Amino acid sequence: MQTMSTPLELGLDTFGDRTAGDGGELLAHGQVLRNLLAEGVLADQVGIAFLGVGEHHRADFAVSTPEVVLAAIASRTSKIRLGSAVTVLSSDDPIRVFQRFATLDGLSSGRAEVILGRGSFTESFPLFGFDLAQYEELFEAKLDLFAAVRAQEPVTWDGPTRAPLVKQRVYPPLEHGLLRTWIGVGGSPESVVRAARYGFPLMLAIIGGDAARFAPYVELYHRALGQASQPIGVHSPGHVAATDEQAREDLWPHYQAYVTRIGRERGWPPVSRAQFDAAAGPQGALYVGSPETVAAKIATTAKLLGLARFDMKYSHGTLAHEKLLTSIELYGTQVMPRVHALLAKA
């Protein structure tokens, strides 16, 4: 069992999924964006620590530029930290990524952070003219450049993905400190070691199976860091309702449609109700249920992996905006205090 020296931060993530309207129709992308703004405002009001917004370039998601959405949320909030979930660095420009999040940091009075990753979809590669055959090379080189830019010193850098830089300054700088930067990892040992090599916090995407199977990655990360210390976070899907039964019934048809659709693209069989219920159980990756159930499961995961932050992905395919608002409110007002109380007793 790991120990935690600081209170657990509890955050939320969304991919900006296109949700269903009252008649079951998919809402327009613009309406989903406006609803996401309202969700961010509510998350701030109920005291949630962080809101992450994903980047996708597909018809079923509304957000392709998280920083623009986050800037709008920043203008309507005062406390919540704001970041990506994730920024697909391989198909982006590391300097522009830093500039956009540095701008967000200024607009939000220091509340910006970024989670860098390779993403679970590949549409951005052909869209922006990158070769999927260079998947690893692009991420490695661009992460190296981003780390150099993040230091906020004149950058001298040479690599395979762009022209060299010689003593080049990048603006705007942050007013205070460095941009908080996580590396999102889906379960690759090489990615864990890479995060440690750059000294970046580790964000584990646990979207299937028992969280316990990620304990070896946490140990690997600590060994690779050596004497240094960095936070570890977890991103997992979930949904909160008044009761366990209601939460599962709310989520199941939307989860089934979402996972089956993505699975069809990737050659997976359709998901069954038995698989869903197992994933929502104590050893599964879905944090679905009443506030008591979800809090207990988060606290268990946090203790097991020694987490500094847990982010629940609260959006799920066409699950309606009103259900998302209820989940956010219960997460902030009932799940969070229960988690902190459970961890205080440990």
Buried (B, 14 or more C-beta within 10 A) or exposed (E): EBEBEEEBBBBBBBBBBBBBEEEEEBBEBEBBBBBBBBBBBBBBBBBBBBBBBBBBBEEBBBBBEBBEBBBBBBEEBEEBBBBBBBBBBBBBBBBEBBBBBBBBBBBBEBBBBBBBBBBBBBBBBEEEEBEEEBBEBBBBBBBBBBBBBBEBEEBEBEBEBBEEBEEEEBEEBBEEEEBBBBBBBBBEEEBBBBBBBBEBBBBBBBBBEBBEEBBEBBBBBBEBBEEEEBBBBBBBBBBBBEEBEBBBEBBBEBBBBBBBEBEEEEEEEEBEEEBBBBBBBEEBBBBBBBBEBBBBBBBBBBBBBBBBBBBBBBBBBBBBBEBBBBBBBBBBBBBBBBBBEBBEEE
